[in-house]
Amino acid sequence: MSGLTKQQRRTRLTERIAFWIFRLATYLIIACTSYIFLDIGVKGARTVFMTTPPFVNVPFLTQSPETLYVFDFEGKKISLGDREFRQWQAEHPAAKVEPTTVAYSAGGIWPCIVGTALLVVGSMLVALLIGISSAIYLSEYSRNNRFIRLIRIAILNLAGVPSIVFGLFGFGLFVIFFHWNVSLLAGWFTLGLMVLPAIITASEEALRAVPQGLREGSLALGATKWQTIHKNVLPYAMPGILTASILGIARVAGETAPIMFTAAYALRDEMPWQVQRWTDFFFQGVMALPYHIYVVSSKIPQNEYTERVQYGAAFVFLLLVMLIALTSVVLRERSRSRLSW
């Protein structure tokens, strides 16, 4: 160090300070993320799991949300769901109680789980179908002219649009103009369009990463343009496309603003498939975990009963998103293991 000039010592000091700033920032992000996940995991696990057989709170995972009734009877504090309270009243007709009601704090979250899974799967199918088609055109068929450059700029700008704007757009176009009402179909297209810019950009980059020699060799052997794309380009780009789908799943599943206008109900006992005609399935609104958590957290007074539902729903929500994303990861790794160039 003694042989270094003043400028060199200053440069090394600056690099060391920058190194520790970056390192501490990374550790801070990891610490905050770990705390959030541990907090949700510990408190949510108390709702989902039990210390006695069957060790899983089956009613919470299989029943519909209900209003909770809390009252004192014969010196005991009793908490019952809506159905149980009505049954209790029938068994005690002479009892006069003044219960305190807490909305959505009894029963379970089964309709929310089903609705979230349907919204994620349907919207990702829409986004991948449109996004991959658009990426193929931009990467393989289009010319790099002013119009195509304008389209790419528009796609990048759409990626920065707030989700509430997509929700209002979906409400105006799909719910009102197309008369789809609050339904799965409106939610699918709204969420699909929301993640479309990320899907298109990542898919186009994955297609461009495929060596040009694979295209030239296929065309030289007499294959058509589409045969070359279908057989020689898409299979090698699929791992990158699936990576984009993983990121899209995380965003689609966690959005509340778009679905509250287009697809989600605060309370709905019937499942989407409980319809007279199969076509009505697509025009049924559903409950969803992110919207349910929002309603329970912001629409009713907070207490020990609402906290149980909030953390339990958030815990199941994280597990559901991880399960769907893990499926995409497995498919991506299987695609990578079969391909090499």
C-alpha positions in Angstrom: 0.0 0.0 0.0 2.9 2.3 0.7 4.0 2.1 -3.0 0.6 3.2 -4.3 -0.1 6.7 -5.4 -2.7 8.9 -3.8 -5.0 8.4 -6.7 -4.7 4.6 -6.6 -5.4 4.5 -2.9 -8.4 6.7 -3.4 -9.7 4.4 -6.2 -9.2 1.3 -4.1 -11.0 2.9 -1.1 -13.9 3.9 -3.5 -14.1 0.4 -4.8 -14.2 -1.1 -1.3 -16.9 1.3 -0.2 -19.0 0.5 -3.3 -18.4 -3.3 -2.6 -19.8 -3.0 0.9 -22.7 -0.8 -0.2 -23.8 -3.4 -2.8 -23.2 -6.3 -0.3 -25.2 -4.7 2.5 -28.0 -3.7 0.1 -28.2 -7.4 -1.0 -28.2 -8.7 2.6 -30.8 -6.1 3.5 -33.1 -7.3 0.7 -32.6 -10.9 1.7 -33.3 -10.1 5.4 -36.5 -8.2 4.6 -37.7 -10.9 2.3 -36.9 -13.6 4.8 -38.7 -11.8 7.6 -41.9 -11.3 5.5 -41.9 -15.0 4.4 -41.2 -16.2 8.0 -43.9 -14.0 9.4 -46.5 -15.2 6.9 -45.2 -18.8 7.2 -45.3 -18.9 11.0 -48.6 -17.1 11.5 -50.3 -18.7 8.5 -49.2 -22.2 9.5 -51.1 -21.8 12.8 -54.3 -21.5 10.8 -53.6 -24.2 8.2 -52.0 -26.8 10.4 -53.0 -28.2 13.8 -51.3 -30.1 16.6 -53.9 -32.9 16.6 -55.0 -35.3 13.9 -55.5 -34.9 11.0 -52.9 -32.1 11.6 -54.4 -30.1 8.7 -57.3 -27.6 9.1 -59.4 -29.3 6.5 -62.5 -27.1 6.9 -60.4 -24.0 6.3 -59.2 -25.5 3.0 -62.5 -27.0 1.8 -65.3 -24.6 3.0 -66.6 -21.3 1.8 -66.1 -18.0 3.7 -68.7 -17.2 6.3 -69.6 -14.5 8.8 -68.2 -15.2 12.3 -70.6 -14.8 15.3 -68.9 -14.2 18.7 -71.1 -14.1 21.8 -71.1 -15.0 25.6 -73.3 -17.9 26.8 -73.4 -19.2 30.3 -70.0 -17.6 31.1 -68.3 -19.0 28.0 -67.2 -17.1 24.9 -68.4 -19.0 21.8 -67.3 -18.4 18.2 -69.4 -20.0 15.5 -69.7 -19.6 11.8 -73.0 -18.6 10.1 -74.3 -22.1 9.5 -73.2 -23.3 13.0 -74.8 -20.2 14.6 -78.2 -20.9 12.9 -78.0 -24.5 14.1 -77.2 -23.4 17.6 -80.1 -21.0 17.6 -82.4 -23.8 16.6 -81.1 -25.9 19.4 -81.4 -23.1 22.0 -84.6 -21.2 21.1 -84.9 -19.6 24.5 -81.4 -18.3 24.6 -81.1 -14.5 24.1 -77.7 -13.5 22.9 -76.3 -10.4 21.2 -73.5 -11.7 19.0 -70.7 -9.6 17.5 -70.3 -10.4 13.8 -67.1 -10.4 11.9 -67.4 -10.8 8.1 -65.5 -13.5 6.2 -63.7 -14.6 9.4 -65.3 -18.1 9.6 -65.5 -21.1 7.2 -62.6 -21.5 4.7 -61.1 -20.3 1.5 -61.9 -23.1 -1.0 -63.7 -20.9 -3.6 -60.7 -18.5 -3.4 -58.2 -21.3 -4.1 -60.2 -22.5 -7.1 -60.8 -19.0 -8.5 -57.1 -18.1 -8.2 -56.0 -21.3 -9.9 -58.5 -20.7 -12.8 -57.5 -17.1 -13.2 -53.7 -17.9 -13.3 -54.0 -20.9 -15.7 -56.5 -19.2 -18.1 -54.7 -15.8 -18.2 -51.3 -17.5 -18.8 -52.7 -19.5 -21.6 -54.0 -16.3 -23.2 -50.7 -14.5 -22.6 -48.5 -17.3 -23.9 -50.6 -17.9 -27.0 -50.7 -14.2 -28.1 -47.3 -13.4 -26.8 -45.4 -16.2 -28.5 -47.3 -15.6 -31.7 -46.3 -11.9 -31.6 -42.7 -12.7 -30.7 -42.5 -15.2 -33.6 -43.7 -12.5 -36.0 -41.4 -9.8 -34.7 -38.3 -12.1 -34.6 -38.7 -14.3 -37.6 -41.0 -12.5 -40.1 -40.9 -8.8 -39.6 -38.4 -6.4 -41.1 -36.6 -3.9 -38.9 -38.4 -0.8 -40.2 -39.8 2.2 -38.5 -43.2 0.7 -37.9 -41.8 -2.4 -36.2 -39.5 -0.3 -34.1 -42.5 1.8 -33.0 -44.3 -1.5 -32.1 -41.4 -2.5 -29.9 -41.3 0.8 -28.2 -45.1 0.5 -27.5 -44.6 -2.9 -26.0 -41.9 -1.6 -23.7 -44.1 1.3 -22.6 -47.0 -1.1 -21.9 -44.7 -3.0 -19.4 -44.6 0.1 -17.2 -48.4 0.8 -17.2 -49.9 0.4 -13.6 -52.1 -2.6 -13.1 -55.1 -0.4 -12.1 -55.0 1.0 -15.6 -55.3 -2.5 -17.1 -58.1 -3.1 -14.7 -60.1 -0.1 -15.9 -59.3 -0.9 -19.5 -60.6 -4.5 -19.0 -63.6 -3.2 -17.3 -64.5 -0.8 -20.1 -63.7 -3.2 -23.0 -64.5 -6.7 -21.8 -67.1 -6.1 -19.1 -69.1 -3.2 -20.6 -68.4 -3.1 -24.3 -68.3 -6.9 -25.0 -71.0 -7.5 -22.3 -68.9 -10.3 -20.7 -69.8 -8.9 -17.3 -67.7 -9.8 -14.2 -66.4 -13.1 -15.4 -63.5 -15.5 -15.8 -63.2 -14.6 -19.5 -62.9 -10.9 -18.7 -60.3 -11.6 -16.0 -58.3 -13.9 -18.3 -58.0 -11.4 -21.1 -57.3 -8.5 -18.7 -54.6 -10.3 -16.8 -53.2 -11.8 -20.0 -52.8 -8.4 -21.6 -51.2 -7.1 -18.4 -48.3 -9.6 -18.6 -48.2 -9.7 -22.4 -45.3 -7.1 -22.8 -43.0 -9.2 -20.6 -44.0 -12.4 -22.4 -43.4 -10.9 -25.8 -40.0 -9.3 -24.9 -38.7 -12.4 -23.2 -39.9 -14.8 -25.9 -38.4 -12.6 -28.7 -35.1 -12.6 -26.9 -35.2 -16.4 -26.5 -35.9 -16.8 -30.2 -33.1 -14.4 -31.2 -30.7 -16.4 -28.9 -31.1 -19.5 -31.2 -28.1 -19.7 -33.5 -28.8 -18.5 -37.1 -27.1 -21.5 -38.5 -30.0 -23.7 -37.4 -32.3 -21.7 -39.5 -30.0 -21.6 -42.5 -29.3 -25.3 -42.4 -33.0 -26.1 -42.2 -33.9 -23.8 -45.1 -31.0 -25.2 -47.2 -32.4 -28.7 -46.8 -35.7 -27.5 -48.3 -37.8 -26.8 -45.2 -40.3 -24.0 -45.3 -40.1 -21.0 -43.1 -42.8 -22.3 -40.7 -41.2 -25.8 -40.6 -37.9 -24.2 -39.7 -39.5 -22.2 -36.9 -41.6 -25.0 -35.6 -38.9 -27.7 -35.7 -35.6 -25.9 -35.3 -36.2 -22.6 -33.5 -39.2 -23.0 -31.1 -37.8 -26.1 -29.3 -34.5 -24.4 -28.5 -36.3 -21.2 -27.4 -38.8 -22.9 -25.2 -36.7 -22.8 -22.0 -36.4 -19.0 -22.3 -40.1 -18.7 -23.0 -41.0 -20.8 -19.9 -38.7 -18.6 -17.8 -40.9 -15.6 -18.9 -44.0 -17.6 -18.0 -42.7 -18.1 -14.4 -42.3 -14.3 -14.0 -45.8 -13.8 -15.5 -47.3 -16.3 -13.1 -46.0 -14.5 -10.1 -47.4 -11.2 -11.3 -50.8 -12.5 -12.5 -51.4 -14.4 -9.3 -50.7 -11.4 -7.0 -52.7 -8.7 -8.8 -55.8 -7.4 -7.1 -56.7 -4.2 -9.0 -57.4 -5.8 -12.4 -59.6 -8.6 -11.1 -61.6 -6.5 -8.7 -63.1 -4.8 -11.8 -63.3 -7.7 -14.1 -63.5 -11.2 -12.5 -63.6 -11.2 -8.6 -66.4 -11.2 -6.2 -66.1 -10.5 -2.5 -68.3 -13.5 -1.7 -69.6 -16.3 -3.9 -70.7 -19.7 -2.7 -71.2 -21.4 -6.1 -68.4 -22.8 -8.1 -67.9 -21.7 -11.7 -68.9 -25.1 -13.0 -72.2 -25.1 -11.2 -74.1 -23.9 -14.2 -76.8 -25.1 -16.5 -74.9 -24.8 -19.7 -71.1 -25.5 -20.1 -70.7 -22.2 -22.0 -71.8 -20.3 -18.9 -68.6 -21.5 -17.1 -66.6 -18.8 -18.9 -69.0 -16.0 -17.8 -69.0 -16.7 -14.1 -67.2 -14.5 -11.6 -65.1 -16.1 -9.0 -63.5 -15.4 -5.6 -59.7 -15.0 -5.6 -57.1 -15.2 -2.8 -55.5 -11.7 -3.4 -58.9 -10.0 -3.5 -60.1 -12.0 -0.5 -57.0 -11.0 1.5 -57.6 -7.3 0.4 -61.2 -7.4 1.5 -60.5 -9.1 4.9 -57.6 -6.7 5.5 -59.2 -3.4 4.6 -63.0 -3.6 4.6 -63.7 -4.8 8.2 -62.4 -4.0 11.7 -59.1 -5.8 12.5 -59.0 -8.2 15.4 -57.7 -11.6 16.3 -60.3 -13.4 14.1 -59.5 -11.5 10.9 -55.7 -12.0 11.5 -56.2 -15.7 11.4 -57.9 -15.5 8.0 -55.5 -13.0 6.6 -52.3 -15.0 7.4 -53.9 -18.3 6.6 -55.1 -17.1 3.2 -51.7 -15.5 2.5 -49.9 -18.7 3.5 -52.0 -20.8 1.1 -51.7 -18.2 -1.6 -47.9 -18.4 -1.5 -48.0 -22.2 -1.6 -50.3 -22.1 -4.6 -48.1 -19.7 -6.5 -45.0 -21.7 -5.7 -46.7 -24.9 -6.9 -47.7 -23.4 -10.2 -44.3 -21.7 -10.7 -42.6 -25.0 -9.8 -44.5 -26.7 -12.5 -43.1 -24.2 -15.1 -39.6 -24.7 -13.6 -39.8 -28.5 -14.0 -41.0 -28.1 -17.6 -38.2 -25.6 -18.4 -35.5 -27.9 -17.0 -36.9 -30.9 -18.9 -36.8 -28.9 -22.1 -33.2 -27.8 -21.4 -32.1 -31.3 -20.7 -33.3 -32.5 -24.1 -31.7 -29.7 -26.1 -28.1 -28.8 -26.9 -26.3 -27.0 -29.7 
